[in-house]
Amino acid sequence: MQLNIQQAEAFARMPLAYLRQEYPNHIMHVLNGDHDVLSPRAMHPVFYGCYDWHSAVHGYWLLLRCARLYPELPAIADITAIFDEHFTPELMERETEYFRIGGRASFERPYGFGWILALDQELAQSSLPHAAAWRAAMQPLTAEIRRRLLDYLSKLTYPIRVGTHYNTAFALALSLDQARHVQDGELETAIVDAAKRYYGNDTDYPAHYEPGGDEYISGALTEALLMTKVLPASFQAWFDQYLPRIADITQIMQPAHVSDRTDPKIAHLDGLNLSRAWCLKHILRNLHADHPARAAIGAAAERHIAASLDHVVGSHYSGGHWLASFALLALEG
């Protein structure tokens, strides 16, 4: 199953509505005093919608990605308008200042870091007339996030393998793509070296323990996705040691069951199905044509998409504020 313009338009309409929706809002916020009791928009004048900061970031990413894939997208005028409204030097400086206040070293680390860098890459690739100005406005924030990621990798001794926001591999996969696109050799080297240090010797990963009940990322498959980028020439040899019996691991080859799509944590499992499909497609592209698991991996990717795609557009806000980004990744791949 592949993305089409009708789906891209439907996906884009979701963040176009939610990026201006301030409430309900899940705030991750360190209070340093009474003066820090603020509304989401006062703290984050750009990324205040979509329920939480990182979902707002990848909501904007989705808009740019859809516009780049389909320049004739009907939503283009509305996409331009929402970027013009929010991506100004003044508002982005306020976003950046939030990170400079004491006690916030771990804010959105590393998930939001990865999405900011992915958003910068989409701005760099965009052909929309104002994209260069939007990207320039965001540069202080991009530079701050880049600096923080380099610092984090210098002291993160062990990778975080959970299937939620703290997963190391997911953020590094997004960040590595951006580093290579903008030819940031320092960041690329730091990410590649860290990935090899964290994951290069992994064997027989216990993927049969997945999924966790609130996961939207597969720890096993997201790590493999990252390593397709880190070890392009030797990925298959690494993968065959890492998941040597992948076709037999029912827990990751079959979609997760979502019992309640109005529950914000259980709704994560729709994202898990879609992000697994994205990972499986990348893995498939990096296996030789005669690899014995190719057919099983391809079929699993399609099953995962089929299980959750129909629950994206029109979904409850628990999933609707973020799922379209993961559906786009799954289908575009």
RAZINOR-V820075 format. One record per residue. SS is DSSP state (~ for helix, > for strand, _ for the rest). Layout:
SS ; SS
This chain:
_ ; _ ; _ ; _ ; ~ ; ~ ; ~ ; ~ ; ~ ; ~ ; ~ ; ~ ; ~ ; ~ ; ~ ; ~ ; ~ ; ~ ; _ ; _ ; _ ; _ ; _ ; _ ; _ ; _ ; _ ; _ ; _ ; _ ; _ ; _ ; _ ; ~ ; ~ ; ~ ; _ ; _ ; _ ; ~ ; ~ ; ~ ; ~ ; _ ; _ ; _ ; _ ; _ ; _ ; _ ; _ ; _ ; ~ ; ~ ; ~ ; ~ ; ~ ; ~ ; ~ ; ~ ; ~ ; ~ ; ~ ; ~ ; ~ ; ~ ; ~ ; ~ ; ~ ; _ ; _ ; _ ; _ ; _ ; _ ; ~ ; ~ ; ~ ; ~ ; ~ ; ~ ; ~ ; ~ ; ~ ; ~ ; ~ ; _ ; _ ; ~ ; ~ ; ~ ; ~ ; ~ ; ~ ; ~ ; ~ ; ~ ; ~ ; ~ ; ~ ; _ ; _ ; _ ; _ ; _ ; _ ; _ ; _ ; _ ; _ ; ~ ; ~ ; ~ ; ~ ; ~ ; ~ ; ~ ; ~ ; ~ ; ~ ; ~ ; ~ ; ~ ; ~ ; ~ ; _ ; _ ; _ ; _ ; _ ; ~ ; ~ ; ~ ; ~ ; ~ ; ~ ; ~ ; ~ ; ~ ; ~ ; ~ ; ~ ; ~ ; ~ ; ~ ; ~ ; ~ ; ~ ; ~ ; ~ ; ~ ; ~ ; ~ ; ~ ; ~ ; _ ; _ ; _ ; _ ; _ ; _ ; _ ; _ ; _ ; _ ; _ ; _ ; ~ ; ~ ; ~ ; ~ ; ~ ; ~ ; ~ ; ~ ; ~ ; ~ ; ~ ; ~ ; ~ ; ~ ; _ ; _ ; _ ; ~ ; ~ ; ~ ; ~ ; ~ ; ~ ; ~ ; ~ ; ~ ; ~ ; ~ ; ~ ; ~ ; ~ ; ~ ; _ ; _ ; _ ; _ ; _ ; _ ; _ ; ~ ; ~ ; ~ ; _ ; _ ; _ ; _ ; _ ; _ ; _ ; _ ; _ ; ~ ; ~ ; ~ ; ~ ; ~ ; ~ ; ~ ; ~ ; ~ ; ~ ; ~ ; ~ ; _ ; _ ; _ ; _ ; ~ ; ~ ; ~ ; ~ ; ~ ; ~ ; ~ ; ~ ; _ ; _ ; _ ; ~ ; ~ ; ~ ; _ ; ~ ; ~ ; ~ ; ~ ; _ ; _ ; _ ; _ ; _ ; _ ; _ ; _ ; _ ; _ ; _ ; _ ; _ ; _ ; ~ ; ~ ; ~ ; ~ ; ~ ; ~ ; ~ ; ~ ; ~ ; ~ ; ~ ; ~ ; ~ ; ~ ; ~ ; ~ ; ~ ; ~ ; _ ; _ ; _ ; _ ; _ ; _ ; _ ; _ ; ~ ; ~ ; ~ ; ~ ; ~ ; ~ ; ~ ; ~ ; ~ ; ~ ; ~ ; ~ ; ~ ; ~ ; ~ ; ~ ; ~ ; ~ ; _ ; _ ; _ ; _ ; _ ; ~ ; ~ ; ~ ; ~ ; _ ; _ ; ~ ; ~ ; ~ ; ~ ; ~ ; ~ ; ~ ; ~ ; ~ ; ~ ; _
